[in-house]
Amino acid sequence: MIRIESRELKQHMILGQDIYNSLGVLFIASGSILTRLMIENICDMNIDAVDIIEKEDSTGKSVVIVDHKVQVKYEETVLRFKSLFKGVKFGGKLISKDVEQILGPLVDEVMTNDQITKKLWQIRNCDEYTYDHCVTVSLASALIGKWMGYDAPKINELALAGLMHDIGKCNIPDSILNKPDALNDEEYKVMKTHATLGYVLLMNGKGFSESVLKGVYEHHERYDGSGYPNGLKGEEIHPFARSIAVADVYSAATSNRIYRKRMSPFLVAKLILENQFGYLDPEISNLFLNQISSFYIGSIVKLSNG
C-alpha cells in the first residue's frame, strides 16, 4: 500500500481501503478502480489521503498499479469484431477459429481475473451500439457460464455464441438497424429475421458447434413462449440461448442509445427481477443478480427526492 493525498489521485488507480460516509455506510469499497467522480467525492468528503495499492517493479521500486487493461482489451475486441462484422456484410465467410482469436483476451480475463465482475460496470462503450453490444453480451455470457460451473471450453463456446448472437444484423438494412425512432410493424418484422439470418451465416461458416448455433438461433425465444422465431418455451430453449437472453437485457439496459441514456445498475436489477418469471429464465436471472450484487457496494445514487 502507499498513502496518496486525495488531490494527487488519478483515474484507474486501485483503492486500497474501504471509505465510509459520515453515517458509517460503506461509500467506496477497497479494490475499486477510481473514476473521476469517485475522486471528486473523496475530495468533497475532506479526506486528506487514502491508501492505494502498489507493487514493486523489476528494479524493486514501488509503483502504483493503474488498472485499465480490461477496457483496453475490450476496445480492441470491439474494433476487431467490427472489422469481422463488416467483412461478413460484404460476403466474408465466418470461421470459428478466427472469432475465437478475437475473443481470446477477454475470455482469458473472465477465467483468470477475479475482479472482472466488478469491472463489468466500469467498461464504457467505444463504438456504435451494435458492435459494443455484441462484445458486452459475449463478456456477460462468459461470466454467466463461469458462475454456472462450466469448464473452460464450454465457457469459450458460450462467449462465442454471445458475440455472434446479432451477427445476422449485418444483413439487415442500415435504415432499419440504425433508425433512431421506434420501428414500425413492417420494419420490426424485418428486424426479427436477424436470428435466423445469423443461424444461416454460421451454418454456412466453418467450425461452429451445435450449441453455438442454437444460442444464436434461439436467443430471442422467451421462457414464457412469447419469443421468436419458433415460440419455444422453458427448457425447450437451449441453455446458451437462455443465458444470452439475460446478458442481452443487461447489455441493452446499461448501454447508451440514441434515444436514451444507460440505466443505473439498480434499475437494471429491477428490470431483470421483473422479467425473471416472464421471458427470462428465473434460475439464470437469480444467479446473475446474486453475483452482480457486489457491484452495488460503493455506487453513488441519487434518490427520487434529490
C-alpha positions in Angstrom: 0.0 0.0 0.0 1.0 3.6 -0.5 -0.6 6.7 1.1 -1.5 9.3 -1.5 -3.0 12.7 -0.9 -6.5 13.0 -2.3 -5.6 15.9 -4.6 -3.0 13.7 -6.2 -5.3 10.8 -7.0 -5.7 9.7 -10.7 -8.3 7.8 -12.6 -7.7 4.0 -12.8 -5.7 3.8 -9.5 -6.9 1.0 -7.3 -8.2 1.9 -3.9 -6.6 0.0 -1.0 -9.1 0.8 1.8 -12.9 1.0 2.4 -14.2 4.5 2.5 -17.3 5.2 4.7 -19.5 8.3 4.7 -20.5 10.4 7.7 -23.3 7.9 8.6 -20.9 5.0 8.7 -22.2 3.5 5.4 -19.7 2.0 3.0 -19.3 4.5 0.3 -16.4 3.2 -1.9 -15.1 -0.4 -1.5 -11.5 -1.4 -1.3 -10.4 -2.7 -4.7 -12.4 -0.2 -6.6 -10.8 1.4 -9.7 -11.0 5.1 -9.1 -13.1 7.2 -11.5 -13.2 10.9 -11.8 -16.5 11.1 -9.9 -15.1 8.9 -7.1 -12.1 11.2 -6.7 -14.2 14.3 -6.6 -16.4 12.7 -3.9 -13.3 11.7 -1.8 -12.1 15.3 -2.0 -15.6 16.7 -1.2 -15.6 14.5 2.0 -12.4 16.3 3.1 -10.4 13.1 3.2 -6.8 14.2 3.1 -5.2 11.0 1.9 -6.2 7.4 1.0 -4.4 4.0 0.6 -3.7 3.0 -2.9 -2.5 -0.5 -4.0 1.1 -0.7 -5.2 3.6 -3.3 -6.3 7.4 -3.5 -6.9 8.7 -3.1 -10.5 11.7 -5.0 -11.9 14.1 -2.7 -10.1 12.5 -3.2 -6.7 10.9 0.3 -6.8 7.3 0.6 -5.5 4.9 1.8 -8.2 1.2 2.5 -8.2 -1.0 0.0 -10.0 -3.1 1.7 -12.7 -5.6 -0.8 -14.0 -7.3 -0.2 -17.3 -6.3 -3.3 -19.1 -9.8 -4.7 -19.3 -11.0 -1.5 -21.0 -8.1 -1.7 -23.5 -8.8 -5.4 -24.3 -12.5 -4.6 -24.6 -11.9 -1.8 -27.1 -9.5 -4.0 -29.1 -12.1 -6.7 -29.2 -14.8 -4.3 -30.4 -12.6 -3.0 -33.2 -11.7 -6.5 -34.3 -15.4 -7.6 -34.2 -16.4 -4.5 -36.1 -14.0 -5.5 -38.9 -15.3 -9.1 -38.9 -18.9 -7.8 -39.0 -18.3 -5.6 -42.0 -16.4 -8.4 -43.7 -19.4 -10.7 -43.4 -21.7 -8.0 -44.6 -19.7 -7.9 -47.8 -19.7 -11.7 -48.3 -16.9 -12.9 -46.0 -17.2 -16.4 -44.5 -17.3 -17.0 -40.8 -14.7 -19.3 -39.3 -14.9 -20.2 -35.6 -11.2 -20.1 -35.0 -11.0 -16.6 -36.3 -13.7 -15.5 -34.0 -12.1 -17.3 -31.0 -8.9 -15.4 -31.7 -10.9 -12.1 -31.4 -12.4 -13.2 -28.1 -9.3 -14.8 -26.6 -8.1 -11.8 -24.5 -11.4 -11.1 -22.9 -12.2 -14.7 -22.2 -8.8 -15.0 -20.5 -9.8 -12.1 -18.2 -13.0 -14.0 -17.3 -11.1 -17.1 -16.4 -8.2 -15.5 -14.5 -9.3 -12.1 -13.2 -11.4 -12.3 -10.0 -12.2 -8.6 -10.3 -13.7 -8.8 -13.8 -17.2 -8.9 -12.3 -16.7 -5.6 -10.6 -15.1 -4.1 -13.7 -18.0 -5.1 -15.9 -19.9 -2.0 -14.7 -16.9 0.2 -15.4 -16.5 -0.7 -19.1 -17.5 2.2 -21.4 -18.8 2.0 -24.9 -16.2 2.9 -27.6 -18.1 2.4 -30.9 -21.5 2.1 -32.5 -24.1 0.3 -30.3 -24.2 -2.9 -32.4 -20.5 -3.7 -32.0 -20.3 -2.7 -28.3 -23.4 -4.6 -27.6 -22.2 -7.9 -29.1 -18.9 -7.8 -27.2 -20.6 -6.9 -23.9 -23.1 -9.7 -24.3 -20.2 -12.1 -25.0 -18.4 -11.0 -21.8 -21.5 -11.2 -19.7 -22.4 -14.6 -21.2 -19.0 -15.9 -20.4 -19.4 -14.7 -16.8 -22.7 -16.5 -16.5 -21.1 -19.7 -17.8 -18.3 -19.4 -15.2 -20.9 -18.9 -12.4 -22.8 -21.9 -13.7 -19.7 -24.1 -13.3 -19.0 -24.6 -17.0 -15.5 -25.8 -17.9 -13.2 -23.6 -20.0 -14.1 -25.0 -23.4 -17.8 -24.6 -22.7 -17.4 -21.0 -21.4 -15.5 -20.2 -24.6 -18.4 -21.7 -26.7 -20.9 -19.6 -24.8 -18.8 -16.4 -25.2 -18.6 -17.2 -28.9 -22.4 -17.6 -29.2 -22.8 -14.3 -27.3 -20.5 -12.5 -29.7 -22.3 -13.9 -32.7 -25.8 -13.6 -31.4 -26.6 -10.5 -33.5 -24.3 -11.3 -36.5 -27.5 -11.7 -38.6 -28.0 -7.9 -38.3 -25.2 -7.5 -40.9 -27.9 -8.4 -43.5 -30.5 -6.0 -42.1 -30.8 -2.7 -44.0 -28.9 0.2 -42.3 -32.1 2.3 -42.5 -33.7 -0.1 -40.0 -30.7 -1.1 -38.0 -29.7 2.5 -37.2 -33.2 4.0 -37.1 -33.3 6.4 -34.0 -37.1 6.1 -33.6 -39.3 3.1 -32.9 -39.6 0.6 -35.7 -43.0 0.3 -37.4 -44.6 -3.1 -37.8 -43.0 -3.9 -41.2 -39.6 -2.8 -40.0 -39.9 -4.9 -36.9 -40.8 -8.0 -39.0 -37.5 -7.4 -40.9 -35.5 -6.9 -37.7 -36.9 -10.2 -36.2 -35.3 -12.1 -39.1 -31.8 -11.4 -37.7 -31.8 -14.5 -35.5 -32.5 -16.8 -38.5 -30.1 -14.9 -40.7 -27.3 -15.3 -38.1 -28.0 -19.0 -37.8 -27.7 -19.4 -41.6 -24.4 -17.4 -41.7 -23.0 -19.7 -39.0 -24.3 -22.8 -40.8 -22.6 -21.7 -43.9 -19.4 -20.9 -41.9 -16.9 -23.3 -40.5 -16.4 -25.0 -37.2 -19.3 -23.7 -35.2 -20.8 -26.2 -32.7 -24.5 -27.1 -32.4 -24.6 -25.3 -29.1 -23.3 -22.0 -30.6 -25.8 -22.4 -33.5 -28.7 -22.9 -31.0 -27.5 -20.0 -28.9 -27.6 -17.6 -31.9 -30.8 -19.0 -33.4 -32.8 -19.1 -30.1 -31.6 -16.0 -28.2 -34.9 -14.2 -28.7 -37.0 -17.2 -27.6 -38.6 -16.4 -24.3 -39.1 -18.6 -21.2 -42.9 -18.0 -21.3 -43.1 -18.9 -25.0 -43.6 -15.3 -26.2 -40.4 -15.1 -28.2 -39.3 -15.8 -31.8 -38.7 -17.4 -34.3 -40.4 -20.6 -33.1 -42.2 -19.7 -29.9 -40.2 -22.2 -27.8 -40.8 -22.3 -24.1 -38.9 -23.0 -20.9 -36.5 -25.9 -21.1 -37.2 -26.2 -24.8 -34.8 -23.3 -25.3 -31.1 -24.1 -25.4 -29.3 -23.2 -22.1 -26.9 -21.0 -24.2 -29.8 -19.0 -25.6 -31.3 -18.6 -22.1 -28.0 -17.3 -20.8 -27.6 -14.9 -23.7 -31.1 -13.6 -23.2 -30.1 -12.4 -19.7 -26.8 -11.0 -20.9 -28.7 -9.2 -23.7 -31.1 -7.5 -21.3 -28.1 -6.4 -19.1 -26.1 -5.1 -22.1 -29.0 -3.2 -23.7 -30.0 -1.6 -20.5 -26.5 -0.5 -19.5 -25.5 0.9 -22.9 -26.1 4.5 -24.1 -28.5 4.5 -27.0 -29.5 7.2 -29.5 -32.9 7.6 -27.8 -31.9 7.1 -24.1 -29.0 7.1 -21.7 -27.8 3.9 -19.9 -29.6 2.8 -16.8 -28.1 2.5 -13.4 -27.3 -1.0 -12.0 -30.2 -0.6 -9.6 -32.7 -0.1 -12.4 -31.2 -3.0 -14.4 -31.5 -5.3 -11.4 -35.2 -4.2 -11.1 -35.7 -4.8 -14.8 -34.3 -8.4 -14.6 -36.3 -9.1 -11.4 -39.5 -8.0 -13.1 -38.9 -10.3 -16.1 -37.3 -13.4 -14.5 -40.7 -15.2 -14.3 -41.8 -14.0 -17.7 -39.5 -14.1 -20.6 -36.2 -14.7 -18.7 -35.0 -18.0 -17.2 -35.6 -17.5 -13.4 -32.6 -19.6 -12.3 -30.1 -17.9 -14.6 -31.6 -14.5 -13.7 -31.2 -15.1 -10.0 -27.7 -16.4 -10.5 -26.8 -13.3 -12.4 -28.4 -10.9 -9.9 -26.7 -12.7 -6.9 -23.3 -12.4 -8.5 -23.6 -8.7 -9.5 -25.0 -7.6 -6.2 -21.4 -6.8 -5.1 -21.3 -4.1 -7.8 -23.7 -2.0 -5.8 -21.3 -1.5 -2.9 -19.6 1.9 -3.3 -22.1 3.0 -6.0 -23.3 6.6 -5.9 -27.0 7.1 -6.4 -29.4 10.0 -6.4 -32.7 9.3 -4.7 -36.1 10.5 -6.2 -36.3 13.3 -3.6 -32.9 14.6 -4.7 
